[in-house]
Amino acid sequence: MLMKDRRFEQAGVAGLLPGTQFANCRFNGLTLNHLDLEECSFRACSFANAALVGARLNGIKAAACDFSNARMPGANLFSAAFDECKFVGVDFTQGVTLLSATFMRCNFSYSNWRGMDLSGMSFEGCSFIEADLALADLRRASFLNGDFSHARLAEARFFQTDLRGAALAGLDLRRVDLAGAIMAPSQLAYLAEALGIQLME
């Protein structure tokens, strides 16, 4: 079933079924708590400021969707795939299941991941500007070509964490131990400058 170009009202969400395809639909500000949207696909849809508490989003595919400021405690994103989606200001720390989920080119600015286990996950091309990843487990995760400008990474754990091509402007390197991270040679000049080290031939 395909639903396209619809602005949903609260009364209409109870009839949403797993496996449905949605294109250019709006769920802004709606309460979608504990709704089963398993295996649905979403393109250019908006869930801004929606409540997705305990929602079953297992296996969904979302492209160019906006989840900014959505409330997602207990949501299940197992094996979900997100491409070019916005999660600005979202708090992922309250029981959100992320096992086997993948994110590409997503915007996580101002989001909260404090203390979370993100080991082995893929966030290729994602932006974490001013996001809170303090105490997070980032071991073997991939953030290739991401953006950590002014992010909080104090006491985050790195081991084979792929940060190649990632923007690192504004990181407080006095509080961030990047030992074990993988970086490109071109990033070392910035790190040296941030530590007050002059590189000379």
TANORFEN-V227169 format. One record per residue. N is the residue number from 1. RES is the residue in one small letter. SS is DSSP state (H for helix, E for strand, - for the rest). OMEGA is omega in degrees with one decimal (none if undefined). Layout:
# TANORFEN-V227169
n=N res=RES ss=SS omega=OMEGA
n=N res=RES ss=SS omega=OMEGA
This chain:
# TANORFEN-V227169
n=1 res=m ss=- omega=178.6
n=2 res=l ss=E omega=172.3
n=3 res=m ss=E omega=-171.6
n=4 res=k ss=E omega=172.8
n=5 res=d ss=- omega=179.8
n=6 res=r ss=- omega=171.8
n=7 res=r ss=E omega=-174.1
n=8 res=f ss=- omega=171.7
n=9 res=e ss=- omega=-176.0
n=10 res=q ss=H omega=-176.7
n=11 res=a ss=H omega=-175.2
n=12 res=g ss=H omega=-172.3
n=13 res=v ss=H omega=-177.4
n=14 res=a ss=H omega=-178.1
n=15 res=g ss=H omega=179.7
n=16 res=l ss=- omega=-173.3
n=17 res=l ss=- omega=174.1
n=18 res=p ss=- omega=175.9
n=19 res=g ss=- omega=-179.4
n=20 res=t ss=- omega=173.8
n=21 res=q ss=E omega=179.7
n=22 res=f ss=E omega=177.4
n=23 res=a ss=E omega=178.0
n=24 res=n ss=- omega=178.3
n=25 res=c ss=- omega=-177.6
n=26 res=r ss=E omega=176.9
n=27 res=f ss=- omega=-172.0
n=28 res=n ss=- omega=174.1
n=29 res=g ss=- omega=-177.5
n=30 res=l ss=- omega=174.6
n=31 res=t ss=E omega=-178.3
n=32 res=l ss=- omega=-175.7
n=33 res=n ss=- omega=175.3
n=34 res=h ss=- omega=178.3
n=35 res=l ss=- omega=179.4
n=36 res=d ss=E omega=178.1
n=37 res=l ss=- omega=-176.1
n=38 res=e ss=- omega=176.2
n=39 res=e ss=- omega=174.1
n=40 res=c ss=- omega=172.2
n=41 res=s ss=E omega=-177.2
n=42 res=f ss=E omega=175.2
n=43 res=r ss=E omega=178.7
n=44 res=a ss=- omega=177.1
n=45 res=c ss=- omega=-179.4
n=46 res=s ss=E omega=174.3
n=47 res=f ss=- omega=-176.2
n=48 res=a ss=- omega=177.9
n=49 res=n ss=- omega=178.1
n=50 res=a ss=- omega=174.6
n=51 res=a ss=E omega=-179.5
n=52 res=l ss=- omega=-177.4
n=53 res=v ss=- omega=177.9
n=54 res=g ss=- omega=-178.7
n=55 res=a ss=- omega=177.4
n=56 res=r ss=E omega=-179.8
n=57 res=l ss=- omega=-178.0
n=58 res=n ss=- omega=171.5
n=59 res=g ss=- omega=178.5
n=60 res=i ss=- omega=172.3
n=61 res=k ss=E omega=-177.5
n=62 res=a ss=E omega=179.3
n=63 res=a ss=E omega=177.8
n=64 res=a ss=- omega=179.8
n=65 res=c ss=- omega=-177.5
n=66 res=d ss=E omega=176.1
n=67 res=f ss=- omega=-174.2
n=68 res=s ss=- omega=177.5
n=69 res=n ss=- omega=173.6
n=70 res=a ss=- omega=178.3
n=71 res=r ss=E omega=-168.4
n=72 res=m ss=- omega=178.6
n=73 res=p ss=- omega=176.6
n=74 res=g ss=- omega=179.4
n=75 res=a ss=- omega=-179.1
n=76 res=n ss=E omega=-179.8
n=77 res=l ss=- omega=-177.4
n=78 res=f ss=- omega=175.4
n=79 res=s ss=- omega=176.7
n=80 res=a ss=- omega=179.7
n=81 res=a ss=E omega=-177.6
n=82 res=f ss=E omega=-179.6
n=83 res=d ss=E omega=178.2
n=84 res=e ss=- omega=177.7
n=85 res=c ss=- omega=178.0
n=86 res=k ss=E omega=175.1
n=87 res=f ss=- omega=-175.6
n=88 res=v ss=- omega=175.6
n=89 res=g ss=- omega=-177.6
n=90 res=v ss=- omega=177.1
n=91 res=d ss=E omega=-178.7
n=92 res=f ss=- omega=-168.9
n=93 res=t ss=- omega=-172.9
n=94 res=q ss=- omega=171.9
n=95 res=g ss=- omega=177.0
n=96 res=v ss=- omega=178.5
n=97 res=t ss=E omega=-176.8
n=98 res=l ss=- omega=-175.6
n=99 res=l ss=- omega=177.5
n=100 res=s ss=- omega=175.3
n=101 res=a ss=- omega=177.6
n=102 res=t ss=E omega=-179.2
n=103 res=f ss=E omega=177.3
n=104 res=m ss=E omega=174.8
n=105 res=r ss=- omega=179.5
n=106 res=c ss=- omega=-179.6
n=107 res=n ss=E omega=179.2
n=108 res=f ss=- omega=-179.7
n=109 res=s ss=- omega=176.7
n=110 res=y ss=- omega=179.1
n=111 res=s ss=- omega=-176.1
n=112 res=n ss=E omega=177.6
n=113 res=w ss=- omega=-171.7
n=114 res=r ss=- omega=175.5
n=115 res=g ss=- omega=-174.6
n=116 res=m ss=- omega=176.4
n=117 res=d ss=E omega=178.2
n=118 res=l ss=- omega=-175.6
n=119 res=s ss=- omega=176.8
n=120 res=g ss=- omega=-177.6
n=121 res=m ss=- omega=-178.3
n=122 res=s ss=E omega=178.5
n=123 res=f ss=E omega=-173.6
n=124 res=e ss=E omega=176.3
n=125 res=g ss=- omega=-176.8
n=126 res=c ss=- omega=179.8
n=127 res=s ss=E omega=178.0
n=128 res=f ss=- omega=-177.5
n=129 res=i ss=- omega=-179.9
n=130 res=e ss=- omega=174.8
n=131 res=a ss=- omega=180.0
n=132 res=d ss=E omega=175.7
n=133 res=l ss=- omega=178.7
n=134 res=a ss=- omega=177.2
n=135 res=l ss=- omega=-178.5
n=136 res=a ss=- omega=175.6
n=137 res=d ss=E omega=-176.5
n=138 res=l ss=- omega=-176.7
n=139 res=r ss=- omega=178.2
n=140 res=r ss=- omega=174.3
n=141 res=a ss=- omega=179.5
n=142 res=s ss=E omega=176.1
n=143 res=f ss=- omega=-176.1
n=144 res=l ss=- omega=177.4
n=145 res=n ss=- omega=178.1
n=146 res=g ss=- omega=-179.8
n=147 res=d ss=E omega=179.0
n=148 res=f ss=- omega=-177.6
n=149 res=s ss=- omega=176.6
n=150 res=h ss=- omega=175.9
n=151 res=a ss=- omega=177.4
n=152 res=r ss=E omega=-175.3
n=153 res=l ss=- omega=-178.6
n=154 res=a ss=- omega=176.9
n=155 res=e ss=- omega=170.6
n=156 res=a ss=- omega=-176.8
n=157 res=r ss=E omega=-179.7
n=158 res=f ss=- omega=168.2
n=159 res=f ss=- omega=-174.5
n=160 res=q ss=- omega=175.9
n=161 res=t ss=E omega=-173.9
n=162 res=d ss=E omega=178.0
n=163 res=l ss=- omega=-178.4
n=164 res=r ss=- omega=179.0
n=165 res=g ss=- omega=-177.8
n=166 res=a ss=- omega=174.2
n=167 res=a ss=E omega=-174.4
n=168 res=l ss=- omega=-175.9
n=169 res=a ss=- omega=173.6
n=170 res=g ss=- omega=177.2
n=171 res=l ss=- omega=175.8
n=172 res=d ss=- omega=-174.7
n=173 res=l ss=- omega=174.4
n=174 res=r ss=- omega=-178.0
n=175 res=r ss=- omega=-177.8
n=176 res=v ss=- omega=177.4
n=177 res=d ss=- omega=-176.6
n=178 res=l ss=- omega=-179.9
n=179 res=a ss=- omega=-179.3
n=180 res=g ss=- omega=179.0
n=181 res=a ss=E omega=176.3
n=182 res=i ss=E omega=-178.9
n=183 res=m ss=- omega=175.0
n=184 res=a ss=- omega=178.6
n=185 res=p ss=H omega=-177.9
n=186 res=s ss=H omega=-179.8
n=187 res=q ss=H omega=-174.5
n=188 res=l ss=H omega=-180.0
n=189 res=a ss=H omega=178.3
n=190 res=y ss=H omega=-179.4
n=191 res=l ss=H omega=178.6
n=192 res=a ss=H omega=179.2
n=193 res=e ss=H omega=180.0
n=194 res=a ss=H omega=178.9
n=195 res=l ss=- omega=-179.6
n=196 res=g ss=- omega=-179.4
n=197 res=i ss=- omega=176.6
n=198 res=q ss=- omega=176.5
n=199 res=l ss=- omega=-178.7
n=200 res=m ss=- omega=173.9
n=201 res=e ss=- omega=none
